[in-house]
Amino acid sequence: MSTGGAFGGNRGLRPIPPEKGIFPLDHLHECDEEKKEYLGCLKTSAHKSEQCRHLSKKYLQCRMAKNLMAKQDMSELGFSGVKELDSTGEDKSKESIGH
């Protein structure tokens, strides 16, 4: 007789969440502005994400600041060398890694 759950899992153990890939949804729309900026950039750049990397970095920084994902060094997320740009597209600072 099996002691596991319906799919072979042990019902007595607490599940361990994945390290990356799944994080809380932004139900309170705390980072909607950053998300809209990024999606708008993708539309205007014919979905060439490289041109919008500074905005995806800004979005992830917002999620970290609002505890919607674990705080992590941006270089670990593939953003080493991505500069912060202001709304005109001008370089605002040298590599700024924020948490």
C-alpha positions in Angstrom: 0.0 0.0 0.0 1.3 3.4 -0.9 1.8 6.1 1.8 2.0 9.0 -0.7 -0.7 11.3 -1.9 -2.8 11.1 -5.1 0.2 11.7 -7.3 2.8 10.0 -5.2 3.6 13.1 -3.0 4.0 12.8 0.7 1.0 14.7 2.2 2.8 15.1 5.6 5.6 17.3 4.2 5.2 21.0 3.6 5.7 22.0 -0.1 8.8 24.0 -1.0 8.2 26.9 -3.4 10.4 27.2 -6.5 13.4 29.5 -6.3 12.6 31.5 -9.5 9.9 31.7 -12.1 6.8 32.0 -9.8 6.2 35.0 -7.6 3.1 36.8 -6.2 0.9 38.6 -8.7 0.6 42.3 -8.5 -3.1 42.3 -7.3 -2.9 45.8 -5.9 -1.3 47.1 -9.2 1.7 48.6 -7.4 4.0 48.3 -10.4 1.4 48.9 -13.2 3.2 52.1 -14.4 6.5 50.3 -14.9 4.7 47.4 -16.6 2.9 49.7 -19.0 6.1 51.6 -19.8 7.8 48.3 -20.7 4.9 47.0 -22.8 4.6 50.3 -24.6 8.3 50.2 -25.4 8.0 46.7 -26.8 5.2 47.8 -29.1 7.1 50.8 -30.4 10.3 48.8 -30.9 8.7 46.0 -32.8 9.1 43.7 -29.8 12.9 44.0 -29.7 13.3 43.5 -26.0 17.0 44.6 -26.0 15.8 48.2 -26.6 13.6 48.0 -23.5 15.9 46.3 -21.0 16.2 49.5 -18.9 12.4 49.3 -18.4 12.3 45.6 -17.6 15.1 46.4 -15.0 12.9 49.2 -13.6 9.9 46.9 -13.4 11.9 44.2 -11.5 13.3 46.8 -9.1 9.7 48.0 -8.4 8.6 44.4 -7.7 11.5 43.9 -5.3 10.8 47.2 -3.5 7.1 46.2 -3.1 8.1 42.7 -1.8 6.4 41.1 -4.9 9.6 39.1 -5.5 12.8 38.3 -3.5 15.4 41.0 -3.4 18.3 40.0 -5.6 21.3 41.7 -7.2 20.4 42.9 -10.7 23.5 41.4 -12.1 22.2 37.9 -11.1 19.1 38.6 -13.1 21.2 39.4 -16.3 21.3 43.2 -15.9 25.0 43.8 -15.5 25.9 46.8 -17.7 22.2 47.9 -18.2 22.2 51.7 -17.5 19.3 53.6 -16.0 17.6 55.9 -18.6 15.3 58.8 -18.0 12.1 59.3 -20.0 14.0 61.0 -22.8 16.2 58.0 -23.3 19.3 59.8 -21.9 21.7 57.9 -19.7 20.8 59.0 -16.1 23.6 57.3 -14.2 26.3 54.7 -14.5 25.2 51.2 -13.6 22.9 51.5 -10.7 22.1 48.3 -8.9 19.3 48.9 -6.6 17.4 46.7 -4.2 
